[in-house]
Amino acid sequence: MLFSGFFIYGIGALFMLVAYKFGSLSVLQPILSSSYIFSTILAVTILKESMTLSKLTGIILIVISVILIGSSDK
């Protein structure tokens, strides 16, 4: 499990390097915060963590922020 986690992290880092080469840093950096969404979803589904109202509110705010910042790129 640990090595597959490192492998997946490495693939994600390579994708981000390519994205930084062709994209705008002011747009790409906030999109990185979407990793918190995926982490929370995996924690709830795989680790059976509880989903509280504050976690759900945080996820909704992150999604709204990523959409607003991502759509502002020209």
N, C-alpha and C positions, 0 to 999 in steps of 0.2 A: 504494500500500500504506500509506503513511504517513497519508494523509488518511482512509482507511477505518479505520485503527486509532484515530485521534482521534475519528471518528464513533462507533465502537463503544464507546469509553471514555466518551463523552458520554452515550450511551444508558444505559450502566450506572450512571453517576453520577445520572442522573435517576431511575432505578429505586431507587437507594439513598436519595435524598431522600424519595421517597414512602414507602419502608419505614421511614425514621426518623420520619416523621410519625405512622405508625400502630403502630409496633412498639416494643419495649423495647430501649434502647441496649445493655444488658448482654447481650442475646441476639444482636442484629444485628451488633455489632462483631466478635465471634469468627467469625461466618459469613463475614465478608469474607476471612478467611484461606483460604477455599475457592478464591480466585482463584489461589493458588499451585498448586493441583491442576490447574486448567485450563491454566495456563501450562506446567506440566511436561508435560501430555498433548500440548499443541500443539507444544512443543519436540521431543518424541520423534517425533511423527508427521510434522510438516512440516519441521523443521530437521534431523531425523535425529540428534538428540542421544542420548547413551547413557543408559540407565536403570541407575543403580548401586543397590546395596543400601541405602545411606544415604538416597538420594532416595526409594526405595520405602518405607522405614521412616518417613520424615518425612511422606509422603502418608498412610500408614495412621494415624499419630498425629493428623494434622490431621482426618481423617475421623471418627475416634473422638471427638475433642474436640468437633467441631461437632455431632455427634449427641447427645453427653451434654449440652452446653450448650443446644442447641436444644430438646431434650425437657424441660428443666427449667423452661421458661417456663410460667406459669400462664394 
